[in-house]
Each structure stands twice: as structure tokens, then as C-alpha cells.
């Protein structure tokens, strides 16, 4: 019995060791893998209060692991790459005529109308969008249950408090799977390589985000997109999916509604302005966000009602 009670304490340490060992065997072990593993183990073994933080960030950790692993199998699972289709969709339904009468996609139009303030504004959101979503989720998870809101009771919020982060996890899984059955080139790719057959040797680009780095003299986006695992993952836009999930939960919880709306619409504009996503990608990502958030809540409601009636 004593050994049975001690054994579970070593499971996280064992899993962490296996994870690092596998990456080492694949010759893909980096410094950030050690850092993340150290943070996880520290939170797990530092007591109950820190373990609550671990449970909160667990979906984020799993997303990192899944995303990082995609570089090993993406090329084997990816279907036909759509280069023309997203471009022509935006040009047909959202095209903008320039002074010469040429029809441009919104991405193309904005690349001709850039401004340093917009570069800084959109670049800031693109740099911090995951951090903003996590902070919003942390507010819902740790602060609201203490107070309740005008719309929701404290007990209801406590029962739902981890939903935003698990919605983040599941919308990423849905988005990543779409990268394979509907692989799509982003607008910056078309600007660089044209509408011909997909160039599988193309490297990920920070596109308009480079203007942000140029203004501030930084290399944030160069390093970030240098580690991107898939060039042809424009559909759906997960950059806008997370903010829309923040909007969904802000209205469900009755808090941060104005901030979440600003977050969402700023990200929609940033995705187009920085030449990373078409409007098609934004619509697709928004649909996924609502499907996952509403589906997760329905799933919780169904099983909680079954338990209550059992």
C-alpha cells in the first residue's frame, strides 16, 4: 500500500523524462523544452496552490506539445495544398478596386496603405495574442469565482472555470487537423511565390510583422516564425479563434465584454493588415471558435444533467 501511494508522485517526473528522451532521440531537443519541463515539474511538486496553476495551464502545455510534434509528421499527412482558392475567394467576395480599377484582395490593398502606428498596433496584438487570452482565462478562472457577477453565480462560474483553457486546447486540435485536409497558403506566400503550384521548400515568413520589428529594432517575429512548423496552415485563423472564444466566455460570465470585443476585432484586422490571413481564414476560424466553445458547454451540461438524474 505504501508503494502504491508513493508511485503516483513520480509519474509526472517519469513522463517528463520520457518526453525529453524521445526528443533527444529525434535530435530535436531545444532549450525551451528543458524550460517548459522544469516549469511543469515545479508547479506539480510545489504544493496544492501551485498545482491549481498547473491544472490551469495544462491545456496550454498540451497545445505546445502537439504543435511542436507536427514538424515530424506534417509532410506525411498533408493533402493537396490550396493556393488559388483562398485568394480568389477573398478577391471575389471582398475585393477592393484601386485607383487604376484593379481588383485587389483586402490583404493586397492594405500592403499599399501601411502606417507605422498600425504596424505597432497590429504587431503588438500579434505578439501577445496568446498571452492576452491566457490572462483573460485566468481572470475568469481565479478572480470571478471569488466574486460572482450580475449574470452568473459564484457556484456556476466555479463549475465552468477551466472551460476557456480547454476550449483553447480543442480549437487548436480542430485547427491543426484542418491544416492537413485543407492545407492552404497564406497571403504572404502568394505575394512572394505567386498562384502557381505550391513550393514545398518555402520557409515561414513573419510578413507584415517584420515592420513591427524594424520600427522597434527587435527580432521577436523573426525568431517566432523561424520555428513555425507548417507554412500551409492559413486555414483556419487561430489568431482570431482565441479572441472570439474570449468574447463567448465574457458574455457567458458577464465580465470583460468590451475588452474581449476589442481584442477580437483588433485581431481580425491585424490578421489581414499584416498579410497573414485572408478573410476566409477569419470566418473559418471564427466558426471553429464558436463551435468548440458552445460544444464544450453543451457537453458539460449533458453529463452534469446525467449525473444529477442518476
C-alpha positions in Angstrom: 0.0 0.0 0.0 2.8 2.4 0.8 4.4 1.9 -2.6 1.1 2.4 -4.3 0.7 5.7 -2.6 4.2 6.9 -3.5 4.3 5.7 -7.1 1.8 8.3 -8.5 4.1 11.1 -7.2 6.8 10.0 -9.6 4.6 9.7 -12.7 5.0 13.4 -13.8 8.8 13.1 -13.4 8.8 9.8 -15.4 6.6 11.3 -18.2 8.9 14.4 -18.4 12.0 12.2 -18.6 10.4 10.1 -21.4 9.4 13.3 -23.3 12.9 14.7 -23.2 14.4 11.3 -24.1 12.2 11.0 -27.2 13.1 14.5 -28.4 16.8 13.7 -27.8 16.4 10.6 -29.8 14.9 12.6 -32.6 17.7 15.2 -32.4 15.2 17.9 -31.8 15.8 18.8 -28.1 16.0 22.6 -27.5 16.5 24.8 -24.5 12.8 25.7 -24.3 11.9 22.1 -23.9 14.0 21.9 -20.7 12.5 25.2 -19.5 8.9 24.1 -20.0 9.6 20.8 -18.4 11.2 22.5 -15.4 8.2 24.8 -15.0 5.7 21.9 -15.2 7.6 19.8 -12.6 8.0 22.8 -10.3 4.3 23.6 -10.4 3.4 20.0 -9.8 5.7 19.3 -6.9 5.3 22.7 -5.1 2.0 22.0 -3.3 -1.7 22.3 -3.8 -1.9 26.0 -4.7 0.7 25.7 -7.4 -0.9 22.5 -8.6 -4.0 24.6 -9.3 -1.9 26.7 -11.7 -0.7 23.5 -13.3 -4.2 22.4 -14.0 -5.0 25.8 -15.4 -2.0 25.8 -17.9 -2.2 22.1 -18.7 -4.2 22.7 -22.0 -1.6 25.3 -23.0 1.2 22.8 -22.4 -0.6 20.1 -24.4 -1.1 22.6 -27.3 2.7 23.3 -27.3 3.5 19.6 -27.3 1.1 18.9 -30.2 2.2 21.9 -32.2 5.9 21.1 -31.7 5.3 17.5 -32.8 3.7 18.4 -36.1 7.1 19.0 -37.7 7.7 15.3 -37.6 4.6 14.2 -39.5 3.0 17.2 -41.2 4.5 16.4 -44.6 3.2 12.8 -44.5 -0.4 13.8 -43.6 -0.9 16.9 -45.6 -3.4 16.7 -48.5 -3.4 18.9 -51.7 -2.3 22.5 -51.0 -4.8 25.2 -51.9 -3.0 28.3 -53.2 -5.5 29.9 -55.5 -8.8 29.1 -53.8 -8.5 31.3 -50.6 -7.0 34.1 -52.7 -9.8 34.0 -55.3 -12.5 33.7 -52.6 -11.4 37.0 -51.0 -10.9 38.7 -54.3 -14.4 37.7 -55.4 -16.4 38.5 -52.3 -14.3 41.1 -50.6 -12.3 42.6 -53.5 -11.3 46.3 -53.4 -10.7 48.4 -56.5 -7.6 50.5 -56.5 -7.2 53.9 -58.4 -6.4 52.0 -61.6 -9.5 49.9 -61.4 -7.7 46.7 -60.5 -9.4 44.4 -58.0 -7.3 43.6 -55.0 -7.8 41.4 -52.0 -8.0 43.3 -48.7 -4.5 42.0 -47.9 -3.1 43.4 -51.1 -4.9 46.8 -50.6 -3.6 47.1 -47.1 0.0 46.4 -48.1 -0.2 49.5 -50.2 -1.6 51.6 -47.3 0.6 50.7 -44.3 1.2 53.2 -41.5 3.7 53.0 -38.6 1.0 53.3 -36.0 -0.9 50.4 -37.5 2.3 48.4 -37.7 2.9 48.9 -33.9 -0.8 48.4 -33.0 -1.3 45.2 -35.0 2.1 43.8 -34.3 1.5 44.2 -30.5 -1.6 42.1 -30.7 0.0 39.5 -32.9 2.9 39.3 -30.5 0.8 39.0 -27.4 -2.4 37.3 -28.5 -1.9 34.0 -26.7 -0.7 35.8 -23.5 -3.8 38.0 -23.6 -6.1 35.0 -24.0 -4.4 33.2 -21.1 -4.7 36.3 -18.9 -8.4 36.7 -19.7 -8.9 33.0 -19.0 -7.0 33.4 -15.7 -9.3 36.2 -14.7 -12.3 34.0 -15.4 -10.7 31.1 -13.6 -9.2 32.6 -10.5 -10.9 36.0 -9.9 -14.5 35.7 -10.9 -15.2 32.6 -8.8 -14.4 34.7 -5.7 -16.9 37.4 -6.6 -19.6 36.1 -9.0 -21.1 38.6 -11.4 -24.5 40.1 -12.0 -25.3 37.5 -14.6 -23.8 34.3 -13.0 -23.5 32.9 -9.6 -20.2 32.1 -7.9 -21.1 28.3 -7.9 -21.9 28.3 -11.7 -18.6 30.1 -12.5 -16.6 27.6 -10.4 -18.1 24.7 -12.3 -17.1 26.3 -15.6 -13.8 27.9 -14.6 -11.4 25.8 -16.7 -13.6 25.9 -19.8 -11.8 28.7 -21.6 -8.5 27.0 -21.5 -9.9 23.6 -22.6 -11.7 25.4 -25.4 -8.3 26.8 -26.4 -7.0 23.2 -26.5 -9.8 21.8 -28.6 -10.0 24.6 -31.1 -6.3 24.1 -31.7 -6.8 20.4 -32.3 -9.6 21.2 -34.7 -7.5 23.9 -36.4 -4.4 21.7 -36.7 -6.4 18.8 -38.2 -7.7 21.2 -40.9 -4.1 22.1 -41.9 -3.9 18.6 -43.3 -7.3 18.0 -45.0 -7.4 21.7 -46.3 -3.8 22.8 -46.5 -3.9 26.5 -47.6 -1.2 29.0 -48.5 -1.3 32.4 -46.6 -1.5 35.7 -48.5 2.2 36.5 -47.9 3.0 33.3 -49.7 1.1 34.3 -52.8 2.8 37.7 -52.7 6.2 36.0 -52.7 5.6 32.9 -54.8 2.5 33.6 -56.9 -0.5 31.4 -57.5 1.4 28.5 -59.1 1.9 25.0 -57.7 2.9 25.1 -54.0 6.6 25.5 -53.3 7.2 22.9 -50.5 10.6 24.4 -49.8 9.2 27.8 -48.8 10.0 28.9 -45.3 7.6 30.5 -42.9 7.6 34.3 -43.0 6.7 37.0 -40.5 5.3 39.0 -43.4 4.0 42.4 -42.2 5.2 41.7 -38.6 8.7 42.4 -39.9 7.7 46.1 -40.0 7.0 46.0 -36.2 10.5 44.6 -35.6 12.0 47.1 -38.0 10.4 50.1 -36.1 11.5 48.8 -32.7 14.8 47.3 -33.7 13.8 43.9 -32.4 13.7 40.3 -33.7 10.6 39.0 -32.0 8.8 37.8 -35.1 11.9 36.6 -36.9 12.6 34.1 -34.2 9.0 33.2 -33.7 8.2 32.3 -37.3 11.6 30.7 -37.7 10.2 27.9 -35.6 6.9 27.6 -37.4 6.1 24.0 -38.2 3.8 24.5 -41.2 3.8 27.2 -43.9 0.5 25.9 -45.4 -1.7 26.3 -42.3 -3.5 29.5 -43.1 -7.0 28.0 -42.7 -8.4 28.5 -40.2 -7.0 31.6 -38.5 -6.5 30.5 -34.9 -5.3 34.1 -34.3 -8.9 35.2 -34.3 -10.4 32.0 -32.9 -8.9 32.6 -29.4 -10.2 36.1 -29.1 -13.7 35.1 -30.2 -13.7 32.4 -27.6 -12.8 35.2 -25.1 -15.8 37.1 -26.4 -18.0 34.0 -25.9 -17.0 33.5 -22.3 -17.0 37.1 -21.5 -20.7 37.2 -22.3 -21.4 33.9 -20.6 -19.6 35.1 -17.4 -20.8 38.7 -17.7 -17.3 40.3 -17.5 -14.6 41.8 -19.8 -17.1 42.0 -22.6 -15.9 45.3 -24.1 -12.2 44.3 -23.8 -12.8 40.9 -25.4 -14.7 42.5 -28.4 -11.8 45.0 -28.9 -9.4 42.0 -28.7 -11.3 40.1 -31.3 -11.9 42.9 -33.9 -8.3 44.0 -33.4 -7.0 40.5 -34.2 -9.3 40.2 -37.2 -7.9 43.5 -38.7 -4.3 42.5 -37.7 -4.5 39.2 -39.5 -5.4 40.9 -42.7 -3.3 44.0 -42.3 -0.1 42.0 -41.5 -0.8 39.8 -44.6 -1.0 36.6 -42.6 -4.7 35.6 -43.2 -7.5 36.1 -45.7 -11.0 37.0 -44.6 -11.9 33.4 -45.5 -9.5 32.2 -42.8 -11.0 34.6 -40.3 -14.5 33.4 -41.0 -13.4 29.8 -40.7 -11.5 30.3 -37.5 -14.4 32.3 -36.0 -16.8 29.4 -36.8 -14.5 26.9 -35.2 -14.2 29.1 -32.1 -18.0 29.2 -31.6 -18.5 25.5 -32.4 -15.9 24.4 -29.8 -17.0 26.8 -27.1 -20.7 26.0 -27.4 -20.0 22.3 -27.9 -17.8 22.1 -24.8 -20.5 23.8 -22.8 -23.2 21.5 -24.2 -21.0 18.5 -23.4 -20.6 19.7 -19.8 -24.3 20.4 -19.4 -25.3 16.9 -20.8 -23.0 15.0 -18.5 -23.8 17.1 -15.4 -27.5 16.6 -16.0 -27.0 12.8 -16.4 -25.1 12.7 -13.1 -27.8 14.7 -11.3 -30.5 12.4 -12.6 -28.5 9.2 -11.9 
